[in-house]
Amino acid sequence: MAKATAPTVDHATARALVEGRHGDPFAVLGPHGGGRGRTITALVPGAERVLALTEAETELAPVPGAPGLFSAVVPGAGAYRLRAEGNGTTWEWDDPFRFGPVLGQIDEYLLAEGTHQRIWQVLGAHPITHEGAAGVHFAVWAPNAERVSVVGDFNHWNGLCHPMRRRGATGVWEIFIPGLSDGTRYKYEIRAMGGMILPLKADPVGFGSEHPPANASVVRRIGGDWHDEGWMSARAARNHVDAPVSVYEVHLGSWRRAPGDRMLSYVELADQLVGYAADMGFTHIECLPVSEYPFDGSWGYQPVGMYAPTIRHGTPEEFRAFVDAAHRRGLGVILDWVPGHFPTDPHGLGRFDGTALYEHADPKEGFHQDWNTLIYNYGRTEVQNYLVSNALYWLEEYHIDGLRVDAVASMLYRDYSRREGEWVPNRDGGRENYEAIAMLQRMNRTAYAEVPGIMTVAEESTAFPGVSRQVDQGGLGFGFKWNMGWMNDTLSYIQKDPVYRQFHHHQMTFGLHYAWSENYILPISHDEVVHGKGSMLGKMPGDDLERFANLRAYYAFMWAHPGKKLLFMGQEFAQAREWNHNQSLDWHLIEDEGPEAAQHRGMQALVRDLNRLYRETPALHVHDTRPDGFEWIEPNEAALSLYAWLRKGRTGDAPVMAVMNFTPVERRWRVGLPEAGQWHEILNTDAAAYGGRNRGNMGAITAEPIGAHGRAHSAEVTVPPLSGIWLKRG
């Protein structure tokens, strides 16, 4: 064994390394020089002796005044390993400081420019083979840091062990650590300008996380085999504005619990949830956010791990299997996506490198008063790129069919939920957030261009123009928009005692004045059954039977109304209590015996049939977003709380007439019809199978040459109390 030679590291450099102050550790650590020998320098905290293992063994000399730092001239070239002794233990490893960079020049250029569409391919933690060694490549953006280190179990969470290489003007730091693999826990230790060591940070582009409340990032492989070729080749038609889109909105943690009150895994959900949604006839499952989040009570709407499917239900591989299973059953998967804000948890994005990096420095722009969260700085190119790339990540890596963007209104307006003097106007003195608008437009342009066949959906509660208009036409570029006005108006009406409904009759018709201004989805979402709002059944007036009848009629009204459909879990069987994210839905309501359970099963059967008829009947969905598919027969019968309209498809498609009675009195009503012949009753919410009393029209009506409602033909229609009926021509 060759003896140690004199160290070659000057005192100032040595002290900077062992004190974690050196901003360019790769300039000193590892192999340097050539000729007859090279200098190898290693920083090994806790070591008493370090050897370089080449064809021979060479002991490195300790650097005086720098405990843990060793250096010597070592003969030979090529790969080497290090062996250390200390505290009675010996350990051996490949020196990470002997490996060259992983990021290429093109990646550097695009990252610096803020135009790298797929940052997850270069940032984050990737198991790779580099220069002949298997390990993990780490890369993170922290442009204002003095030093960044990867820490984890593998180095006893000591930031001195693996300081990273800074990549020039990109602000990105990287290191390849051989010997690490999938499942490794890690964080970043960041020394901010001025020397302050920040709380350990999770990886902004990490693909996995520990189980909360633990919050370290976890190395996870992404990508894998898919078996959904049939779905992927046809999904563009399934997501089109002319397609029947009926969405089942789900909180994965409380849809159903396993014995012992355990959350279901992605694998279990792939069987149970997918099978149930398919049986119920929904076309899509929409998951409340699955991006990793620290607090269960946020339901995922305060995410920290934007690139990590929550570990609450399993690994990324298992989440991919859940999506794959949905596709193989003919179901699309939509994710709630939250680019509007992020929590202040110290391990998260807030002051990530000691500066307001992802957020605004000014709380008038960067702090959400409603949610005590931080707002992204959309005007920073790298931040905008981070978010747009994240949208693309879910669509490409997990075959997600759509993103429903949360709280868009809070992004569009600088004065959202703020009083005068608490917000910063835009450059023109107005309230619109130009930078957020640009980010949303870029996201939509990118998503639709790079992943054809997907959909994006805006939860936008104002009258901002052109939300679902294409970007090149001045719009935001979304495929669909939630119709919050329709939801608020119709829920306000249906909660009233029937005796007062005649005075609020046009709350149910007002949505048709603007129904074609956007591509709308009609949402009865989780927001309507929490925070003291009660359940959908609980909103209905009357005795027990009338409450069920009211809700059945309302669902028939919703499914016959222009617009795609969305229903939150539990409402399809009329859960009686308000949703609680900490416990399972009340499945016993449909499993018990007795008349009340029959009512719940009847509601479930109705929703199943509504979905089936909506899918099978072109007149009910083809022109959901165009006036061609709708015609009022009678919108003004306020005194009787009656409504009648036609839904129409393409030429040759049989029209459907919907007639609604929102009073507890049976009505015999002559209704004008566009043509003669028989009209078959394809839905009656008073059917015994749904919990009603089988009152109606004995299966059909016949149009007579008697004028009514401005039409040459009409028929007497029996409309049971608190009921809706659909009649189809032919």
PyMOL commands that set and color helices and strands:
alter all, ss='L'
color gray80, all
select helices_A, chain A and resi 11-18+25-27+96-98+105-113+119-121+153-155+168-170+229-238+266-279+296-298+316-328+363-366+381-397+408-412+434-450+471-473+484-494+498-507+510-513+526-529+536-539+544-560+571-573+588-591+595-616+618-620+627-629+638-640+688-690
alter helices_A, ss='H'
color red, helices_A
select strands_A, chain A and resi 30-32+38-43+49-53+57-62+69-74+81-86+89-94+124-130+133-141+145-152+165-166+172-178+185-192+217-218+246-250+257-258+262-263+284-287+291-292+305-309+332-337+367-368+373-374+402-405+455-458+480-482+520-524+564-568+630-637+642-647+656-661+667-673+677-684+700-703+713-719+723-729
alter strands_A, ss='S'
color yellow, strands_A
deselect
rebuild
show_as cartoon
